[in-house]
Amino acid sequence: MAFETELKFVDADFAALRKKLAELGAECRGSHVERNLVFDTPERSFKNSDMLLRLRTKIRKNGETAVLTLKRPPQVPVPADVKVYDERETTVENFDGMRGILEGMGYDAAFRYEKMREEWKLDGVEICLDSMPFGDVAELEGEREAIFTCAARIGLRMEQANTGTYHDLNRNWRAAQGLPHDDNFCFSTSRLHELLEEL
């Protein structure tokens, strides 16, 4: 059993964060584009149980990696001021092959989403600068107290903190913009091409 503990900070100033992370000697681990498919049953039983079955491809300058992830709520009490999931994850050899297996088992791709992720590490905390069609979010993952300490060190304010998922943030953004409901959030073809060129 592996618990994933994280906290998101919305409307993050990436330029300021990069400068502060560099000053503190944080390790920059590079960037990649993520393309994700979220699978569910036709009845959406995973969504209704707050579970996530996701097939992801990470596109880097030197190639691609496919990852299958299952997230589900922990069966033990957890703090309410961070997001905690029981996470199971494994690398898979072939994205299309794994998609075929999942579809053959009766799951379908309920929705898809994309993001550009820039990864840093400081004091045992993974800091992800995530650019998505609806905005920029800094995600910190690590031990709970380490997350709070790291956030303060790099200038993130707790009023920016959010324990929602990216899907929650997308839905909230669409509602605020007066846009119709859509669980998908993907870059335009031209923007995706630009991001891939930046790798």
DAPE-V263434 format. One record per backbone hydrogen bond with DSSP energy under -1.0 kcal/mol. CO is the residue of the C=O (numbers start at 1). NH is the residue of the N-H. Records with the same first field share a line. If there is no record, write none. Layout:
CO->NH ; NH
This chain:
2->87
4->85
5->142
6->83
7->140
8->162
9->138
12->14
13->17
14->18
15->19
16->20
17->21
18->22
19->23
20->24
21->26
22->25
27->121
30->119
32->117
33->59
34->115
35->57
36->113
37->55
38->110 ; 111
40->108
41->44
44->48
46->51
47->50
52->71
53->39
54->69
55->37
56->67
57->35
58->65
59->33
60->63
63->60
65->58
66->92
67->56
68->90
69->54
70->88
71->52
72->86
83->6
85->4
86->72
88->70
90->68
94->98
95->99
96->100
97->101
98->102
99->103
100->104
101->105
102->107
103->106
108->40 ; 110
111->38
112->185
113->36
115->34
116->131
117->32
118->129
119->29
120->127
121->27
122->125
125->122
126->141
127->120
128->139
129->118
130->137
131->116
132->135
135->132
136->12
137->130
138->9
139->128
140->7
141->126
143->147
144->148
145->149
146->150
147->151
148->152
149->153
150->154
151->156
157->160
158->161
160->10
162->8
165->169
166->170
167->171
168->172
169->173
170->174
171->175
172->176
173->177
174->179
175->178
185->114
188->192
189->193
190->194
191->195
192->196
193->197
194->198
